[in-house]
Amino acid sequence: MAKERRLGRQTPTTAVVLPYSQTKGEEAVALYEQGGRTAMEWQKLLIYDIMAVDEEGLWVHTKFGISLPRRNGKTEVFLMREKIGLQLGEHILHTSHRTSTSHAAWERLCSELDHSHIEYKSIRAKGSESITLPSGGKIEFRTRSSKGGLGEGFDLLVIDEAQEYGDDEESALKYVVSDSQNPQTIFCGTPPTLTSSGTVFLKLRTQVLAGHTKNTGWAEWGVEFQTDPHNVDAWYETNPSMGVILNERKVEDEIGGDAVDFNVQRLGLWLRYNQKSAISEAEWKSLQCDALPKLRGKLYAGVKYGHDGKNVALSIAVKTADGRIFLECIDCRPVRAGRGWLVAFLAAADIGKVAVDGAGAQDLLADDMKDAGLKPPVLPTVKQIVTANAAFEQALAEKQICHMGQPSVVQAVSNCEKRAIGSNGGFGYRAIKDGVAIELLDSMILAYWQCAAAKPPRRQIISY
């Protein structure tokens, strides 16, 4: 019996896609396959998202970023988008960092049009090629510069080799689609290496994943932390074309003495050496108490199961006499240690409410609490998680919280970045350093949220 071929992961490891109900992606795939090629599943999914349209026929994503390890076939996504764009009569500007890359993209699109028997006219001038269709659609291929594109107008701007896209080039190019009634800009590249000159791609990713953009989509395949280059599962997780374009033997031959370079270029790792934490160590330590403040009222607990399913953290929040909220982490243990310690603490303490977050595990803890005769916990929705994180950030800025400076919490708080949650600009936190238990921070946020929302008990007044 033949061994079943193993394929790379077909869905992004990280994605931000705005809601949509209509797309021109199916038309793009059908037109692309007329040329004899077959789109891979991940390429279809990307083009569906890129070409999503709203009720007025406008692009849902006016900007879309794609981060992908090398040699996976990302140029085929460009090819699909540009081919259908020409048929739709769009004016397109395809830009690359190197002249050879720009010229190769022109040759590839000409070949695709030839195989599809589509009539066109082309101008071959290395570094400044163009293709025009009778429909009026036109595409120009340029090597990027700080002056290229000035004074011209296009409907679609394609930024190839986006990891090399610099601020000066963006300043010259980002306005070329402003006059279009339905503009779109697509960025595609690999994560920047230590020698990459571009800055725009990194900024775009940071803003999208933090939920700071409005009409932008993002899709990437990559590991979150530096990974052993010999980890075969990681190859398949981060390279969607494994088993088609790439195979294990090819990837194995790429492994050399530079593990960081392999992680960036083959495993899609975004280096965080120059990234700052969303919460600085100095900011957090400025809220530290010299001595335990005077507390009042009940405790409010937050339980967070980690996204990787390894650890669970328990924290408490309680109001202070001067109107602040005191936070402390009780413990963080492996999930396999069971839930008994959680229930034991919650049963022994004077707890007002408990919020528990963690898909699947939260229901099991809720059952255990019910069996122990405890009140049912709050199982927050995505909307409530977004609210809790926003409220916590505001409390940080207004210095409405305090703590005793637990070292493990300081490490988690000072090594975090924002990540997008939901589709309305909400955010959460994730670690930017391997080994940091971000669930410590998440559990404290849940506890703070419950404590801040709690209303003081109403005094019973009896009159005769």
Stockholm file with secondary structure:
# STOCKHOLM 1.0

chainA/1-464         MAKERRLGRQTPTTAVVLPYSQTKGEEAVALYEQGGRTAMEWQKLLIYDIMAVDEEGLWVHTKFGISLPRRNGKTEVFLMREKIGLQLGEHILHTSHRTSTSHAAWERLCSELDHSHIEYKSIRAKGSESITLPSGGKIEFRTRSSKGGLGEGFDLLVIDEAQEYGDDEESALKYVVSDSQNPQTIFCGTPPTLTSSGTVFLKLRTQVLAGHTKNTGWAEWGVEFQTDPHNVDAWYETNPSMGVILNERKVEDEIGGDAVDFNVQRLGLWLRYNQKSAISEAEWKSLQCDALPKLRGKLYAGVKYGHDGKNVALSIAVKTADGRIFLECIDCRPVRAGRGWLVAFLAAADIGKVAVDGAGAQDLLADDMKDAGLKPPVLPTVKQIVTANAAFEQALAEKQICHMGQPSVVQAVSNCEKRAIGSNGGFGYRAIKDGVAIELLDSMILAYWQCAAAKPPRRQIISY
#=GR chainA/1-464 SS CCCCCCCCCSSCSEEECCCCSEESHHHHHHHHHTTTCCCCHHHHHHHHHHTEECTTSCBSCSEEEEECCTTSCHHHHHHHHHHHHHHTTCEEEEEESSHHHHHHHHHHHHHHHHHTTCCCEEECCTTEEEEECTTSCEEEEEECCSSTTTTCCCSEEEESSGGGCCHHHHHHHTTTTTTCSSCEEEEEECCCCTTCCCCHHHHHHHHHHTTCCSSEEEEECCCSSCCCTTCHHHHHHHCTTBTTTBCHHHHHHHCCSCHHHHHHHTTCCCCCTTCCCSSCHHHHHTTBCSSCCCEEEEEEEEEEECTTSSEEEEEEEEEETTSCEEEEEEEEEEGGGCSHHHHHHHHHSCEEEEEEECTTHHHHHHHHHHHTTCCCCBCCCHHHHHHHHHHHHHHHHTTCEEBCCCHHHHHHHTTEEEEEETTTTEEEEEESSTTCCTHHHHHHHHHHHHHHHCCCCCCCCCCC
#=GC SS_cons         CCCCCCCCCSSCSEEECCCCSEESHHHHHHHHHTTTCCCCHHHHHHHHHHTEECTTSCBSCSEEEEECCTTSCHHHHHHHHHHHHHHTTCEEEEEESSHHHHHHHHHHHHHHHHHTTCCCEEECCTTEEEEECTTSCEEEEEECCSSTTTTCCCSEEEESSGGGCCHHHHHHHTTTTTTCSSCEEEEEECCCCTTCCCCHHHHHHHHHHTTCCSSEEEEECCCSSCCCTTCHHHHHHHCTTBTTTBCHHHHHHHCCSCHHHHHHHTTCCCCCTTCCCSSCHHHHHTTBCSSCCCEEEEEEEEEEECTTSSEEEEEEEEEETTSCEEEEEEEEEEGGGCSHHHHHHHHHSCEEEEEEECTTHHHHHHHHHHHTTCCCCBCCCHHHHHHHHHHHHHHHHTTCEEBCCCHHHHHHHTTEEEEEETTTTEEEEEESSTTCCTHHHHHHHHHHHHHHHCCCCCCCCCCC
//
